[in-house]
Amino acid sequence: MAVFWGRTKILFCVSLVVLIWMNVCMRQVSCGPDVTAQMQKVKERILKNYDRYIRPTNGTNTTDVHTAFIPRQIIELDEEHSLFTVDSFLFMSWLDPRLQWNTTDYMGYFQLPASMLWVPDISVYNSHSQKVNPTNEVLLAFDAQGNVWWVPPIQTVTSCPTDSSSVDKVLCEIRMGSWMHDGWAIDFHHSDWLILDEFENINPHWELIEEEATIVRNVTYYECCPEPYLSIVASLPMRRRPVPAITATRVSCILVMLLTLSLFWLPPDSSKKILLGGFLFFSLSVLLVFLGRSITSPVLLSFAVSFVQTTMYLVVLTVLLQIFIVIKIASLSGPSRPPPAVTHLLTGPLGKYACLRSPVSEDASLDRVQLKEDSSTGESLTVRDEWKLFAAAIDRALFVIMGLSWLPFTICSCKL
């Protein structure tokens, strides 16, 4: 019995200590500061007579705003309409003395919607969207000293004209500034470098050349007004990525180019030349349809179509040259011959360096230039031979023209 009462006494004492400890803790909590009540009290006091349409000043008439443009991702580069869409952050910081309070009333900072306080009217000057001010409705933060921080995400749609002389590189600019205030009212202090820590260079068609991206602060004066007008210009150079459609187009065009060049080295009276010309014309027609469906860039499409059309014109010209000069004119009876000066020039050194084959027969392997060296006159050449020699010389000239016209395409295709 004594043992039972002893245990009961111990249990009672322990329970009493626990109850006393819980009571003390609850009293300490209830006696501590009510943070919610403090925040409510401070907020009501600082916003009681606050007018968000009045610009904050700190002893001067100028409001200093510190800004930083932080690109996040290239959304789209529409070459057809010359529009550039980029997703980014716009960091802004300024001092608003009306938001100050005593730290003994509340230790911390506030987060309020931007619609409740004054914010800079920063807008995109070269915007092509319906919203001139692209900033979203996000919270801003401020501390007891009145320092305000605001980092809204923005998606800008600006103009970005493409240069027809360069199909693989464009320079896009984003111009920002105050829509209504001059430099004496709002002074923008921007960093001298573009912050790319948050940027993701993952656009499938274009990539940002990060080492060439810049941002500058421009000051402009107009004749009408003495005050300066400030703007922030972010220059974003873009380079086209080598997409599979462009690679397939480049390989097809180069193969057709080599096959077309071989057309000019066939003998003028060869039946294989007409067959190869017809095959090339059909291949170029198919390639033209493929280009129209696979390439979305208007500049690159125009460049590729011009290349294919030029090739088609030269192929048709070569086939017509064989038909009308070799088959028709050379087969006419009578004294009609090419000019003697031209024949003399083609059977001389020029014909030797141009690798003109003997026009006597398609199977002949001797060069007529060698025969010319053994003969002092050109009487050994028949009328048909002279016209075939003339047609072969035109083929060589077209070969040179074709090679020179394709040189820009070859250089450009290596860059893509």
Buried (B, 14 or more C-beta within 10 A) or exposed (E): EEEEEEEEEEEEEEEEEEEEEEEEEEEEEEEEEEEEEBBEBBBEEBBEEBEEEEBBBEEEEBBBBBBBBBBBBBEEBBBEEBBBBBBBBBBBBBBBEBBBBEEEEBEEEBEBEBEEBBBBBBBBBBBBEEBEBBBEEEEBBBBBEBBBBBBBBBBBBBBBEBEEEEBBBBBBBBBBBBEEBBBBBBBBEBBEEBBBEEBEBEBEBBBBBEEEBEBEBEEEEEEEEEEBBBBBBBBBBBBBBEBEBBEEBBEBBBEBBEBBBEBBEBBBBEEEBBEBBEEBBEBBEEBBEBBEEBBEBBBBBEBBBEBBEBBBEBBBEBBEBBEEBBBEBBEEEEEEBBEEEBBEEBBEEBBBEBEBBBBBEBEEEEBBBEBBEEEEEBEEBEBBBBBBBBBBBBBBEBBEEBEEBBEEBEEBBEEB
